[in-house]
């Protein structure tokens, strides 16, 4: 009886404090139609993708910690609350057989599965739960832990627990509303007040990034701007203050007029003997690196009057980098605000990165003039067109590190460096 009363108390407290924010999407500029939106919770490290006509419903609590806040490191449940399904992410203290049990609010067992768990992350998909509060219990050899799960679903089908590899389910609740864009859906995402969300809205060849910390129902409006290079690659863009920047590293092999930007063969060739080497490379000569890190360009390629940037865009000057830095609070904090969060691409530590600009700076490393490729994951170097006065004949590079909060500067015309273009005024 005491256990039932405790579960009822938890459930009532959650229901009183729970609220939803509804986020819709619109476009302006080159298109008024949004085809798709990727939503990334930079605070939690989760993401989902929805149609531009859908509604994002942020499930969160105020005054009382959310269920996600109370989760242990051994058992994580998300999304929580769930509609159609959730993922149980289980990290046991040791490998071996374990029993996963789901109990309803009365303490009645509603589902159970026995499975061998590795001493690493194990993922199980749970579905078929009707509306209510549930307790998930995991019991293995000399360990046991549990977590709460709220279901907002109306399922009357069979409850299922199955081992899976995917860990980021998209939960869709269909509605009856239809318009010229087709059936609208409401997509649920767990949200804690203060979480920073990155929205990437796409319409055909156009893509725009917006960072927001929602505090109410709202419409996110993407200003869609063309950013297409000489190879017809399309880039997402992001506004930072009064400036508009590319939100990915440049990866073109051609100048704006269609001329090919040369590359060395082999890629490791020393080019210091050349007077004006205009080259581009994939990091380590591996084309698979281009989709993530873009290409690396010499200062001579960057300053060529044929322009390596898309039409209407240019390589920024040092002054334009500093204008952005001043807007963000100065050079000592700008690195944190530009870098992608986490350690998917940046090496450890990178713990203070916030990416609150949506710039999503990546550590593409660089190619040395002697032919070696270095420091991918550790440094992001970005070209400018401004001459380094301390080292005449070289251009300044805006540099970021995986273990620094600031930006710093160095110059070289021969090294291969990443490029982020800025829109012409």
Buried (B, 14 or more C-beta within 10 A) or exposed (E): EEEEEEBEEBBEEBEEBBEBBBBBBEBEBBBEBBBBBBBBBBBBEBBBBBBBBBBBBBBBBEEBEBBBEEBEEBBBBBBBBBBBBBBBBBBBEEBBEBEBBBBBBEEEEBBEBEBEBEEEEBBBBBBBBBEBBBBBBBBBEEEEBBBBBBBBBEBEEEBBBEBEEEBEBBBBBEEEEEEEEEEBBBBBBBBBBEBBBBBBBBBEBBBBBBBBEBEEEEEBBBBBBBBBBBEEBBBBBBBBEEBBBBBBBBBBBBBBEEEEBEBBEEBBBEBEEBEEBBBBBBBBBEEEBBEBBBBBBBBBBBBBEBBBBBEBBBBBBBEBBBBBBEBBEEBEBBBBBBBBBEBEBBBEEBEBBBBBBBBBBBBBBBBBBEBEBEBBBBBBBBBBBBBBEEEEEBBBBBBBBBEBBBBEBBBBBBBBBBBBBBBEE
